[in-house]
Amino acid sequence: MDILRIATAGSVDDGKSTLIGRLLYDTRSVPKDKLDAIDAASKRRGVDFLDLSLLTDGLIAEREQGITIDVAHVYFSTPTRKYIIADTPGHFEYTRNMVTGASTAEVSVILIDARNGIVEQTARHYAIACMLRIPHVIVCVNKMDLLSYDHARFDNIVAQFRTQFTALKPAAQRLDFLPASSLHGENVTRSSPHMPWYTGPTLLEMLEVAESHQPRHFAARMQVQTVIRPRTDALHDFRGYAGRISSGTFAVGDEILVLPNERRTRITRIQRFGADIERAKAGDSVTILLADDIDISRGSTFCTSDAAPDARRELRARICWLDRTPLENGKTYVLQHGIQRMRAKLAHLESILDVVAQTESANPAALKLNEIGIASLRLAQPVYADVYADVPTNGAFILIDEWSNTTAGVGFVL
């Protein structure tokens, strides 16, 4: 049974937590004792219905304020597949939580309050979904019950969304729209009798048939995590290179290129869980044996010989800033790309993205917390990175404050 990773997003009080609670409740994924606890908590809050948002708002501060602050990871399943949902916060100051929560998602569900329509956070969250190249976005126009299920209002929001974000949408991204009432469960797991004008699938039906993995046509990449040299007589000549395949596939007999020494060789064996296999794909942790003895160490990169990444001493990247201390020209950080680490200096802050107007402001003085911009970085040593749009897993990196060791920003190579 495969796993679908989902990220929810939206502005404050758009109903994200209630929507997820409805999915859990209707798929019978909540134990009775937890339902009883939520029922008691709902009564303490003075509501006469089961407040399903409490199923995911786990922090005391969240329940007191009625908002989502942290990223809550929720698990449920149907007879078809398993699901992991990252319930991300809606406030502007928690944009960094949304970035980290959505970083591995294959589907993004963006909620819009039908009464308010598209707001700044809608634009921000969709910009992040596009920046992360999330392949499937479902725009859920929620709280339709509060507008008497107005068909025209739904159509207006859809038309405005398509017009406003036409230039932002990646060509390969699938974009769906859904009218819903998460409070009453309408078009979440069952069709709504109040919206006969909508004849499309429910949210759960969309999720049941969504692609559960990124396309596998990306070029093959693997960074070596460790070199295996057993100190036994029986395995005296064994030399294996262990790591996790980040993209593409490797097969026995493939000619590969080893970086940074740029030596070509062939794969003679692939082992996974101690057994020999003929082929390994993205996400597999394997040990690869090669035909030639090459100087290979932790951090070396294996790639297909006909599609190697370039050695980059400078990176131009789109960066989402996660630190309260702004990113400014001349500052130095530790750049981590996969398992490789090196010092990086901000050479030039090129622009900041206005997520609402979808325009870039040139030559800003600094990139502040939760802002998104384009910057050029100068590296202390070359990094073998791809353009993020071409090979996402090899085109992303993080910037680490070298004094506090906190993650200061996340970048996507352009």
SEVOTOR-681117 format. One record per residue (C-alpha): residue in one letter; z, x, y negated. Coordinates in steps of 0.25 Angstrom, whole numbers, plus 5000, padded with zeros to 4 digits. Last residue first. Example, Ala and Ser with C-alpha at 12.3 -4.5 7.8 and 13.67 -1.06 7.14 Angstrom:
S502950555004;A503150495018;
REM end
This chain:
L495850724886;V497050764894;F498150654894;G499550694889;V500950654891;G502050694881;A503450744879;T503950754893;T505350814891;N505650954895;S506550964882;W506051104878;E504651104883;D504350964879;I503450924891;L501950874889;I501350794900;F500050804907;A498850714911;G497450754914;N497650794929;T498150654934;P497150584924;V495850654929;D494650614921;A495350534910;Y496450634909;V495550754906;D495850854917;A496850964917;Y496851104922;V497951164912;P497751304906;Q498951384901;A499751374888;L499151244884;R498651194870;L498751044868;S497750954861;A498250814857;I497850674857;G498950564854;I499850454860;E501150424853;N502350384861;L503250484854;K502550554843;L501250644842;A501250724829;A500550764816;P499350674820;N497950734819;A497050614821;S497550474823;E496850414835;T496450264835;Q496650154846;A497150064835;V498350024843;V498550154851;D498450244838;L498250374846;I498750504839;S497750614837;E497450764838;L498850834840;H498350984841;A498851104848;L500051044855;K500551164864;A500651164879;R501451244888;M501151234903;R501551154915;Q500751124928;I501251024938;G500350914933;H500050954919;Q501350984911;L501251024897;V502451094891;Y502551074876;T502251154863;K502151094849;G501051144840;N500551014835;E501650904837;L502050804848;P503250724843;T504650734848;R505050604854;D504250634866;L503250554874;W501950584867;C500650524874;I499550634873;R498050624874;A497550764878;R496750884873;L497250994882;E497051144879;R497151264889;R496351174899;A495751224912;D494751114916;P494951024927;A494051044940;A493050944945;D492051024954;S493151104962;T494050984964;C495451024959;F496651094963;T497651134952;S498651254952;G499951214947;R500851274958;S500051394963;I498651434969;D498151574970;I497051544980;D496951564995;D495751495000;A495451375009;L496451285002;L497651195007;I498151075000;T499451015001;V499550864997;S500250764987;D499250644986;G499150574973;A497650594972;K496950614985;A497050694998;R495950715008;E495850775022;I497350765026;D498250865033;A499650825036;G500950885030;F501250765020;R499850795014;Q499050915018;I497650955013;R496851065020;T495651155018;I495451125003;R494351214998;T494351324987;R493951354973;R494751444963;E494851414949;N496151494947;P496851374939;L496451294947;V496051284961;L494651214963;I494351134975;E493351124986;D493651004995;G493751035010;V494950955013;A495050845002;F495650834988;T495650704980;G495650654966;S496850664957;S498350724956;I498350774970;R499850814972;G500150964976;A500351064987;Y499451184989;G499551245003;R499551385009;F499751395024;D499551535029;H500851565035;L501051415040;A501451455054;D502151575050;T503051495040;R503251515025;P502451395020;R501551415008;I501451285000;V500951304985;T501551194976;Q501151094966;V499651124966;Q498951034956;M497950934962;R496650874956;A495450804962;A494550744951;F494750594949;H493950494958;R495250444964;P495450324955;Q496850294951;H497650214961;S498050074964;E496850004958;A497249864954;V497049754965;E498549704966;L498849734952;M497749634947;E498349534956;L499749564951;L499249534937;T498649404940;P497149404943;G496149334933;T495849194930;Y496549174917;W496149044911;P497148974920;M498249034912;H499448934914;P499348934929;S499549084929;S499149164941;R500149234949;T500749374950;V500749404935;N499749304930;E500949214926;G502249274931;H503049184921;L503649294913;S502449384916;S501549284909;A500149334910;P498749354904;L497949464911;F496949574906;D496349684914;L495849824910;R495249914920;Q495150064915;A493950144919;A493350144905;P494650184898;K495150084888;L495450134874;A494150094867;T494249954871;F495749944867;Q495649844855;T494549764860;R495049744874;F496449714870;Q495949614859;A495149534869;V496249534879;I497249484869;N496249374864;D496049324878;F497449314881;R497749234868;A496549144871;H497049104884;D498449064879;Y499449054890;S500348964882;L500649084873;L502049124878;D501549104893;M500549214890;K501649314890;N500849424895;V499449474892;C499349574904;V498349694901;I498049754914;V497649904914;H496949974925;P496550124926;I497750184918;R497050294911;L498350344905;M497750344891;C497250204894;A498650154898;I499250224886;A498250154877;Y498550024884;H500050044881;R499850084867;A498949964864;T499849864870;Q501049934863;E500349904849;V500149754852;I499149674859;G499549524860;N500849484854;R500949344861;A500249384873;D501149494876;I500349604881;L500649684894;I499949804899;V499849824914;S499349964917;V498849994931;E498650124938;A499950184932;T500350324933;S500650354919;A501050214915;G502550234915;T502350374908;V501550314897;M502350194896;N503650264895;R503050354884;T502750224876;Y504250194876;E504350204861;F503250104859;H504049994867;G503349934879;P504049994891;T503350034904;D503549954917;A502950054927;I502449964939;I502350024953;Y501649934963;K501449924978;R500249854985;T499649734991;P500849664998;T501449674984;S502349784978;F503349814968;Y503849934960;V504349944946;H504450074938;A505150044925;V504750134913;D505950124903;I506050044891;T505649904894;I506149794885;G507149674886;Q508149754877;E509349734886;R508549744898;E507849874894;A509149944889;I509749914903;L508549974909;G507849904921;D506849824914;T506049804926;L506649684934;L507249634920;S505849594916;L505949484927;D506849394918;L507149284928;F507249164919;D508349094911;V508549204901;G509849234895;R509849384897;R511049374907;K510149274915;S509049374916;A510049474921;A510549384932;D509049354936;I508749504936;A509949534945;D509549414955;L508149474955;K508649614958;D509449554970;K508249474975;P507349604976;V506149604967;S504749634972;R504449484975;T503049504970;D503349394959;Y504649464955;L504049604954;L502749554946;R503649474937;G504549584934;I503349664930;L502849564921;T504249544915;S504449694913;K503049694905;G503349574897;D502649604884;D504049614878;V503849754872;S502349794872;G501549824885;A501549914897;T501549894912;A501150014921;I500649994936;R500550084948;L499950024960;I500350074974;D499650064987;M500050005000;
REM end
